[in-house]
Amino acid sequence: MNLFRRAERLQQLPPYLFAEIDRLRDEARRKGVDVIDLGVGDPDLSTPAAVVERARGAVLRPDYHRYPPYAGLPALRAKIAEFYGRRFDVALDPEREVLVLIGSKEGLAHLPLALVNPLERVLVPNPGYPVYRAATLFAGGVPVDLPLEPENGFLPRAADVERACPAKLLFLNYPNNPTAAVADVEFYREMAALADRHRFWIASDLAYSEIGFEGYRAPSFLAAPGSRSVGIEFFSLSKTFNMTGWRVAAAVGNADLVAALAAVKSNLDSGTPQFVQDAAAAALELADGEHLAPLLEIYRERRDAVVEQLRVLGLAVEPPRATIYVWARVPAGHDSLTFARYLLEHAGVVVTPGTGFGSRGQGFFRISLTTPTDRLREAIRRLSELPAWTGSA
Ligand code: PLP
């Protein structure tokens, strides 16, 4: 008998749809192909020097070598509240409404453990960031798909939400991964009203808050009337400050939800290292435009180069207003996986098949703009030399 058996909750996870692409990518690399990976959404740009400097000093503090306070350093929580006031016009009480996280993925993944009982329903966007579904399953909850369709700007429809009730929790994510769609405060107000009427909580994932183009600035869910009584928001420094590897973010909003998440966390982890929290405070002190303007200019330039080339290839694609992604339809005759395979085999370029984000990603692929510009240009050059699309590739 094999005593080593994984828990059943692991077997509930959807099949890992990137596996096939990963295998082909590794095989191509072994054969010596210079593969360009436009799949991963991990910024190639550097963490700002002032942030690194602050960490360098803070790491020497002996008091920082001990466990951090569970909710995070008070100074960082105050900076997060200040940032929310300045940027989103949202007032937060740093003591009751701000909790420091080890990256927003950690908080999003732990939230269902704090709120969801076995067999309770959780509304998850499809396509969407896969963590919402996995975390729901780990908590014993039942993920219920909320379709995000291009005809509705990749926003869930109120009627679909109502039909899916009763539910305990709804995940929202704007600016959106993978579709790059954006939401306005009116949409958030509508969702908050539904949550109040049908008694479910809302988790707003704001990981891409600062990445907007042509002056677009994403609102916070918490700016919507009625949001504070039903919702919690996940704010991350990862993409804004090129700090994915530092692991620091925050959960903010409804004090009861923040306390429930803190209760889970205090039993499972001991927080982000204090020198990282100091570095995060330094990032939030940066003058808003000074760091962001050059960063956004780089992403805008990359976005335009990618969109232009995809259009030359005959693909219908709109330049996204936000995020580090371009989400586009695959050409006729292909599905998500055959097209990703085609690009890898004919151009040595990896893109993410839309089905990696759920069944409703079928027919789409995602390009990430986080590759150095010269490599991205090389990928585009290769795309421009592709033979005509063939559905049988
Ligand atoms: N939410 C979304 C939609 C993401 O795409 C990501 C990362 O790619 C995260 C959350 C997690 O970000 P982090 O844990 O680095 O804060």
Boltz pocket constraint, residues with backbone or C-beta under 6 A from the ligand:
constraints:
  - pocket:
      binder: B
      contacts: [[A, 41], [A, 102], [A, 103], [A, 104], [A, 105], [A, 106], [A, 129], [A, 173], [A, 175], [A, 176], [A, 177], [A, 205], [A, 207], [A, 235], [A, 236], [A, 237], [A, 238], [A, 243], [A, 244], [A, 248], [A, 249]]
      max_distance: 6.0
